[in-house]
Amino acid sequence: MTDGKQAALDFLQAQVKELDALLAQATKDLNTVAGAERVAKWKVRVVPLLAQQVGQEEARRFADIKTGPSFTNDLLEELGDDVEVYREFLMGLAEQIKKASSPMLRDE
């Protein structure tokens, strides 16, 4: 595996861990509003970093993710659903990078 691919995979793994930590903190604090705000700030911060590590197209796709409405009246569950959407994107991207025969990094 090339250094660029490994760096991208490490970055994606770190972002998933950070996202999980944000959800865990919101759960511990029982404060979903602050948790949602932290997740939104995290997403804004990750987009340019994702562009550097993986490429503009993937960063744009990530930025365009809109979580859907939820009608469970359980704010923690709704936050968890939002986190899961971002986690699935990042994990799927990591799988694509692992399977790619040539590095799909920085808009080749």
N, C-alpha and C positions, 0 to 999 in steps of 0.2 A: 504494500500500500504506500502510495506516495505521501510525502510530508504534508502536502496541501490537503489531501483527502483526510489524513489523520487529524490535522488541525481543525478541519471543518467538522469532523465527527466529534472531536473533543468539545468544540464550541457548542454543538447541538446538544450533546449530553449535559453540559453545564447549564444550558438554558432550561432543559427539562427539569433538572434538579432545582434550579431557582424557582421555577414555576410551581413545583410541588411544595417548596418551602413557603411560598406566598399563600398557597391554599391552606397548608398546615397552620400557619400563623393566624389566618382569618378564622379557622376552626377553633384554635386555642383561645383567641381573643373574643370569640362569638361576635365579631364585628364584620359583617359581610360588606358593608358600605366601604369601610377602609380597605378591605381585601380587594374589592372590585376596583377601587382607585389605584391600589398598588399594581394590580394586574394590568390596568390600562397604561400606567406609566412604564411598566416593564415592556409592554408591547411596543410603545413608541421608541424606547431605548434600543430594543432588539432589532428593529427594522434596518437601520443603517449598518449595524454590525453584521447582520445576516447578508446584506449586500456585499460587504467586504469579504466575508468568508465563503459564500456560496454563489452569489451573483445577483444582479439587479432583478432579473425575472422572478426568481424565487422570493426575493425580498418584497417585490410588488405583490405577488400572490399572497404572501403572509400578511402584508398590510391590508389587503382587500378582504381578509376574513372578517365576516360579520357574524356574530353569534346570534342565534334566533331567539325569539321570545319564548318564555317558559311560563307555564300557568300552574306551577305546583304550589305556589304560595310558601315555598321553602327556599328562602334566599340563599342558604348555604348550599343546597342542592343545585340551585341555578348557577352559583359561582363555580361549583365543581364541574358542571356541564360546560361552562365557558372555558375553564382551564383544560378540560379534556379535548376540546376542539383544537386548541393551540398545541397541546401535547401530541395529539395524533398527527398534526401537520409536521411538527419537528421530527417525530419518530419516523414518519413516512419518508421524509426528506433524507434522513440518515440511512434508511434502507436503500433508497435510490443511489446514494453516494457509494455505499458498500458494494452494490451490484454493478455499478458503472465500470466498464473496462478502461475508460479514460476518465480522468478527473473532470467532473462537470462543475468546475469552479470558476467564478468571476466571469460569467458570460463568454464561454469559449465559442 
